[in-house]
Each structure stands twice: as C-alpha cells, then as structure tokens.
Amino acid sequence: EVILLKHLDTMARVPLFVAFVYATMNRDDEAFAWLERGVAERGYWMYSIGGQPSLRRYRNDPRFLSLLDRLGLPRPKGAPPRA
C-alpha cells in the first residue's frame, strides 16, 4: 500500500489510475473522489470505466451508476434503470 501511495503524484495525471489504486485498497470514498475528478476533467480514459475489472465491485453502487449516466455509458446488466 505504501509503495502505491508513494507513486500517486505521478499517476494523478490520469485520475482513473489513481481511482484504481484506491479501489484495490478498498478505500471506496477516495476511489469515487478520483472518479469524480476524472469526470470533471473529462478524462479520455473515463469512458472505459464500465468495463474495468478493478471497478467491477462498484457496478451496482449508485455513485458508479451516476458516473456511467453522466458519461452516457450503458449501465451493467441487472442494474436499476436510469431515473
């Protein structure tokens, strides 16, 4: 964990990559903060979040579904429909 956190400054150029680190460490609030930053910055990589294995456990989380909706990406199978 310490090694990953040490390199966050370098990875901060791509918020999605920082979110992966926090998701891997089960630090969900930090992961979502970085995902939100990626959406705000209109990061190119954000359009891949729906298929990212390291974010799979968030697929039914309302915060994740909101991100998908704001990016215009499809919701995963079994997720509640868009409001």
C-alpha positions in Angstrom: 0.0 0.0 0.0 2.8 2.4 0.9 4.5 1.8 -2.4 1.3 2.5 -4.4 0.6 5.7 -2.4 4.1 6.9 -3.0 3.5 7.0 -6.7 0.2 8.7 -6.7 1.7 12.0 -7.7 2.9 10.6 -11.0 -0.4 8.8 -11.6 -2.5 11.9 -10.7 -2.3 13.0 -14.3 -4.8 10.2 -15.0 -7.5 10.3 -12.3 -8.8 6.9 -13.3 -5.5 5.3 -12.5 -5.5 6.8 -9.0 -9.0 5.5 -8.5 -7.8 2.0 -9.4 -5.2 2.2 -6.6 -7.8 3.3 -4.1 -10.3 0.7 -5.3 -7.7 -2.0 -4.9 -7.1 -0.9 -1.3 -10.9 -0.9 -0.6 -10.8 2.8 0.0 -14.1 3.5 -1.7 -14.6 7.1 -0.9 -11.2 8.1 -2.2 -11.7 6.0 -5.3 -15.0 7.8 -6.0 -13.4 11.1 -5.4 -10.9 10.4 -8.1 -13.5 9.1 -10.5 -15.5 12.3 -10.0 -12.3 14.3 -10.7 -11.9 12.3 -13.9 -15.4 13.1 -15.0 -14.9 16.8 -14.1 -11.7 16.9 -16.2 -13.4 15.0 -19.0 -10.6 12.5 -18.9 -10.4 10.3 -22.0 -9.9 7.1 -20.0 -13.1 7.7 -18.1 -15.1 6.3 -21.0 -13.6 2.8 -20.2 -14.9 2.6 -16.6 -17.8 0.4 -17.3 -15.5 -2.5 -18.4 -12.7 -2.1 -15.9 -12.2 -5.2 -13.8 -10.8 -3.3 -10.8 -14.1 -1.3 -10.6 -16.4 -4.3 -11.0 -17.5 -4.4 -7.4 -18.9 -0.9 -7.8 -21.2 -1.8 -10.7 -24.4 -1.6 -8.5 -23.2 1.3 -6.4 -25.5 4.4 -7.0 -22.4 6.6 -7.3 -20.9 4.4 -10.0 -24.2 4.3 -11.9 -24.4 8.1 -11.7 -20.9 8.3 -13.2 -22.0 6.0 -16.1 -25.1 8.0 -16.7 -23.2 11.3 -16.8 -20.8 9.9 -19.2 -23.6 8.5 -21.4 -22.4 4.9 -20.9 -24.6 1.9 -20.6 -25.5 0.5 -17.2 -24.4 -3.0 -16.4 -26.9 -5.9 -16.8 -29.1 -6.2 -13.7 -28.6 -2.6 -12.7 -31.7 -0.5 -12.0 -32.9 1.6 -14.9 -32.0 5.2 -15.3 -34.3 7.6 -13.4 
